[in-house]
Amino acid sequence: MRIHKEGYTTIIVVLFVLLLINTAIYFKIEKAVVFKYIFAGASVIFWIFMIAFFRVPKREVEINPQNILAPADGEIVVIEETVENEYFKDRRIQVSTFMSPLNIHVNWSPVKGTVQYTKYHKGKYLVAWHPKSSTLNERSTIVLKTENGQEILVRQIAGAMARRIVTYPKKNENYNQAQQIGFIKFGSRVDVFLPLDADVKVTLHQQVRGTQTVLAKFAG
């Protein structure tokens, strides 16, 4: 199992803190032997959870320019036609994936394309499934333009637990389909805004896998 580069510092810091706490408990509390063992066991479980959170799956990807791949692992919580006000300023199909703390938190590019726009927004930390989290929460927006001239907007959204969004793309860079575009720590959501004529292939509450599930197909 590979560990994502965004997790190295966090994993080391957590390990150091847990060792300090357990050492202090061991030497400062002479009695309560059972408590010492329970706390030590809980510390090991928590550290393993931290390692698992930053795991990176090895996946075979079927590249197809007609497909729009899921950008993240998780549950589909929104499929609706809505107005996208930041970049397109017109009606689009929004498909949103909620990532629980147990999901893989790597984000991938759903299409092959050139980055047209990126912008980071400070914001609130509403729960990721809140209807207004897409426009009120801390978020980062990426727009990719395919070789056929189709534009897809991907928005990384922080949730109630998430406190850091990492976004890699810069304007005018070229990204391959299923290439990593970022990482969100500790529970979050990814919105994708599609053309109105896109053929959505997922259903509400469906569990999807980033780079593996076809979110939608371009028309034609």
N, C-alpha and C positions, 0 to 999 in steps of 0.2 A: 504493500500500500504506500502510495506517495503522499507526502504532506505538502500542501500548498505553501508557496513562499510567504503569503500574507500571514501565515500562522506561526512562523518560526519564533518571533519575538514573544508573542503571547504565550506560547507553550512553555518557553524557557522561564519567563517571568512567573507564570502560575506555579511551575515546578519549584522554583526558588522560594516563593511565598509559602507554599504548602510544607516544604522542608523546614523552614524557619518555625512555622506554627507548631508542627509536630515535635520538633526538637524542644521547643519551649514547654509544651505540654508534658513531654517525657521527663524533663528534669525538674520542672516546677511543681508538678502534681505528683506527690509521692504515692498516694493511694489512688483509688478509682482506676484500677488496672483495666477493667472491662471497657471503661470509657476511652482509654488510650487506644485500645485495639479497634474499637468501633470508629473512632475518629480517623485513625490511620487507614482503615479499610475504606471509609468514605472518601478520604483524600485520594487514594489510588483510583477509585471509581471515577471521581470527578476529573482527574488528570487524563484518564483514558478517554472520557467523553470529550475533553478539549482536543485531544489528538484526532479523534474520530470526526469532530466537527470540521477540521481543516483537511480532511482526506480529499484526494483527487482521484476520481475513477478513471480507469483506462477503458475507453470505449471505441469501438469501430464505428465510423460514421459513413453513411451512404450519402455522398454528395449529389445533389440534384438542384439545378438552378430554379426549377419550378416550385420546389418545396420551401416553406418557411418553417424552420425547425424551432422547437421549444428552446428558449434561451436559459431555462433553469429547471431544476427538479422541483416538484411540489404539486399543489392542487389548483386546478383551474377555478377561480372564484368570481371572475367576471367575463362575460361574453356579451357585448352590447354595442350598438351603434351610438356614437357620441361625438361631440365637438372637441377636437384637440386644439387648444387655444395657444399653445406655446410656439409651435413651429408651422404646422399646416394651416391652422386657423380655418378649418373646414371639418366636415363630417368624416369620420373614420370608424372602422371596426376595432374596438378595444378588446384584447384578450389578456387577462391578468393571471399570473401564477403566484400563489402564496407559498413561501418556503418556511416550514417550521424549523426549530433548532435542530431537528434530527435529519433534515435534508442536506444534500450536498449544496454548498453555497457558492460554488463557482458559477459565473454567468458567461454564456457563449453567444457568439454572433449567430442570429437565425438565418442570415443570408450572406452571400459573397457580395461585397460592395465597397464603395469609397465613402469615407466619412465626410458628410456634408456639414455637420453641426454637432457641437457638444456644449453642454452647459451644466454647471453644478448650482443647485439652489439650496440655501439654508432653509430650515423649516422646523415644523413640529415633529413629535414622535407619537402620532396616533397609532392605534393598532393597525397592522398592515391591511386588514380586510375592510377597514372603514372606508365608506364611499368617497370621502374627501381626502384620503391619504395621498391620492395621485397628484393633487394640486397643492396640498398644505404641508405635507411632510418634507423632511430633508430628502433630496432626490438628485439624480443625475440623468441627463437626457442625451441620447446618442441618435443621430439620424444617418442611415446608410442608404446609398443609392446604388442599385444593381446595374449591371451592364445593359439591361433592357430599359433603364430609365425609371424603374419603380423605386419609390422611397419607403423605407420602413423606419418607424421611430421605436426605439427601445428606451424604457425609463426604469432605472433602478430606484427603488423606494425604501427608505429606512422605516422600520416598524417601532413598536413600543420597546423592544429589547435592543434592536440594532442601533449602533452609535457610530458606525463608520462605513462609508461607501467608498470602494476603490474602483476607479474607472480608468481603463488603459487607453482607449482610442483618442487620437488627436485629429483635428480637421485636416482633410486631404490624404490621410493615411488609407491604405487599402487593407481590407480584412477579408479573410477567407471564411466560408461557411463553417461554423462550429469552432472557430478560433476563440480563445478566451478574450472577453472584453472587460472582465472585472470580477469583483468579489464583494459580498455584503456580509457583515459579521452579525451573527446571532438573531436570526428571524427577520424576514423581510419579504419583499414582493417585487416582481418585475412585470411591467405593463408593456405590451406590444401594440402599436397602432398600425392597422393594415388598410390597404385600399378597400373601398366599399365593394368592389367586385371580387375580392378574394374569397376563396372557397374554404371556410373554416372546417377543420377536420376533428376538432376536439369538442367535448361536451362539458357542461357545468359540473363541477366537483370531480372531474376525471383526474386521476393521478398521472402526471407526465414526467418524462425523463429528458433532461437537457441533451440536445444533439441527437436524441433517439426518436422522440415523438414528433410527428409532422403536425405542427400547429395549424397550418393552412397551406393552400396552394394558390399561386398566382393564376389569374384568369387567362385562358388561352393556352 
